[in-house]
Amino acid sequence: MTTTPTSPSLPLASGRWAVDTAHSSIGFTVRHLGVSKVRGRFTRFDADVVVGETLDTTSVSATVHVSSIDTANADRDAHVLSPDFFDVARRPTMMFRSTQIRGAGSEYQVDGDLTIGDVTRPIVLAVELGGIEDFPGGPRHAGFEATTEIRRKDFGIDIAMPPGISAVALGDVVKVELDLQLLEPTT
């Protein structure tokens, strides 16, 4: 007798999928002076993606190493990592753990908890499955795009502005974009 799962599943084989870091990225944008965007990325991150038989038994967790920030401006990166702003000594990582995954086909929503330093807040990732492809001589690859917005002040990341500089020098809303390529388990 065959049983039907009680919740939808991903169109992926069950098991632990590895992140292909050479073909994955974590980027962000934040407003500067309210008139333009500063773009950046984090170059070091780890993720654990366990695909279960159903979405209820599928989980995602990730760690981003804050010191790997790259905004294409070394002086700005040093300032962002300093105690004036991110305080990388107190907040060396950002961690995400999924709490629920919903959706079907190519559109999903991943609810989870984001921890930066000692502050944890719920966030929602809008996720799109870009496709699944065979790779000659290797495992199948699955591509995902995910987006969310966070408010840096919700995580205690604020900056005291010097006299004469407006508080809008740096926006509070940070738009996060993830492009992830996953590798199918081989066993």
N, C-alpha and C positions, 0 to 999 in steps of 0.2 A: 504494500500500500504506500503510495506517495503522499507526503503531506505538503501543503502549500505554506510558505512563510507567512507569518501574520503581519509583517510590514514589508514595504518595498525593499528591493536590494539595488546595489550599484551594478552596472554592467561590467564588473571587474571580477576576476578570480579571487576567491577568499585567500587571505594570508597577509603577511606584512610586506607592503610595497615600499621600496626604497626611493628616496628622492634623488633624482639626477641633478645634482647641484650645478653641473656645467650648463644645464639647460633650464635652470630655474632662477627666479629672482624675487626679491621683496623690495618694492619701491614705495615711495610716499611723496606727497606734495603738501605744502603748507603755504598760506598766503604771507607775503612780505609787504609791509606798509599798506596792506589792503589793496594793492594795485597790481601785483604780479605774484607768481608762484615760484617757490624754491622747490626744486626736485632733488630727491636723494634716494639712496638705497642702502641696504644692509648686505654686506658681502659674505657674512658667516652666519649660518643658521643650520639647525638640525631639525628633522621632523620624524615622527613615528606615525605611520598611516597603517592601521590594521583594518582590513576589509573583512567583515563578517558575512554570515549568510544573509543577514538583513541589515537595514540601516540602523536598527536598534542595537545591533552587535558590532557596528563599525565605529571606529574612534580615530581621532586625529589629535596629536599633541606636537608642539613645536617650541623650540628655544631659539631666540634671536640674540646674538652677541652684540650688545649695543656699541662696543668699541669699534665695530666694523663699519660704522656709518661712513658714507661717502656722498658728499654733496657737491663734489668737484671744486671745493674750495677748502684747502687745508686749515686756514685760519678760522673759518666758520665751523668746521668740524671740531677743532680743538675747543672753541667756545661752547659749542653744543654739548660736548662731553664734560665740560668743567662743572664745578659746584654751582656756578651761576645759573645753570640750566638743567641738564640731564643728571649731572653728578654720577658719572659712571662708576665711581668707587662705591656708591650706595646702591646703584641700580645697574649692575653689570649685564643683566639679561632681561629680556621680555619673554614671558612664557604664556602659551595658549594651550588650553585643554578643552576639547569639545564636550558638550553636555547633551546635545541632541542633533541629529541629522535628519532633514526632511527633503522630499522632492522626488523627482523621477525624470527619466529621459536624460536631458542635458542640463536641467536647471535644479539646483539644490540650495538649501539654506543650512548653514552650520552654525548652531548656537554654541557659545562656549564662554569660558572665563579667561580674560587676559590679565596677567599679573605683571606689573612694572614696579620693581622695588618691593615695597610692602603693601601696595594697593592692588586689589583685585576687583575688576568690574566685568559685568557681562557684556559681550559684543555679539553681533550677528555678521557672518560672512555670507555674501551672495556669491554663489559658486556656479560656474558654468563648465561643463565637461566639453572640452574642445575636440576630443576624439581619442580613439585607441588605434594604434598601428603596430604591426609586426615590425621588428627590426632584424634584418638579416644577420644570422649568427648570434643573436642576443635575445633578451626577453622582450615581450611586448611593452610598449610605452603608452601611457595615458597622460593627456594634457589637461590641466585645469587652470582656469582664471578665477580669482576671488577678489572681491572688493569689500571694504568697510570704511567707516569713518569713526574716529575717536576724538575726544576732546582731551587735550593734554592736561588741562587743569584738573580734570576728573582723576588723574593719576598723580597729582601733586607736582606736576612739571610746569613750573611757572618761572618767570624771570622778572626780577626787579629792574625796571627801566631807569637809566640815569636821568637826572633832571633835563628837561627839554625834549625828551624823546617820548612820543606818544605810546600808549599801551597797545595800539594797533600795529606796532612795528612787526609783530609776529602773530599770526592768526592762531586761534585756539583749536580750530578744527584741522585735523590731520587726515588726509585721504590716503588710504593704504591700498596698494594693488599688488597682488601676488600672481605670479606666473609659475606654475609648478608642473614639472614633468616627472611622472612616477614610473618606476620599473617593476614589472610583474615579478612576483616571487618565482624562483626557479625550482623550489621543492614543494 
